[in-house]
Amino acid sequence: MARQGFIKHRHRSDGLYVCTETYVYRSHRYEQTVVVYEGTVRDGASGAVDIESDSWWVHDQLCADGAWNSGEPVSAWEAATVLRDILQSEGRWFRAFYWRLSTFFFGCKRAKENGWFKAN
């Protein structure tokens, strides 16, 4: 069955977002899973306009953990590509292109510590 809507969340008065349901994302490209747990707090699309999207939730989780749910390290390129894959699946083709590049170059420090293109 197709998923309806985006990750459920609420916007706090301090500008942060709280996930109100556990969400599991499966990357078919990398055959890995990312879990965003209920209660997770994130700042939204860092450095960009916040949009209703699963992309920044999953990308932020990868960046916070520095790893897939399996514990295998994630590289900066993999994290940025997952963000792009989700945005493309939501029909946001142009945003998928430039958010992938900007998050690759300017974001996700933990993933970069694992390696830019291939996790160590």
C-alpha angles and dihedrals in degrees: 000000000000117000116250119218130339135297107306113244145145128231113234124216090249090062096256126120127231120206109230098191134037110254127196119201120192117201107211089188094059098022089231136122133229121195123202105195127215108265094033111144121211138167097231124234099356111222093002139075110283113246134182099265142127089220100084093042092055094040092049090050091052090049094047093049098034085214146068118258087265089064093248110138118253123218125223090250093051092050092048091046092052088053089051093047092054094046090050091050087054090053095252099130101159094043088048090059100048098035090053091054096042094048090046094053102032109023146049102053095180092055090048088055086059091051138291097248107003124032115238 
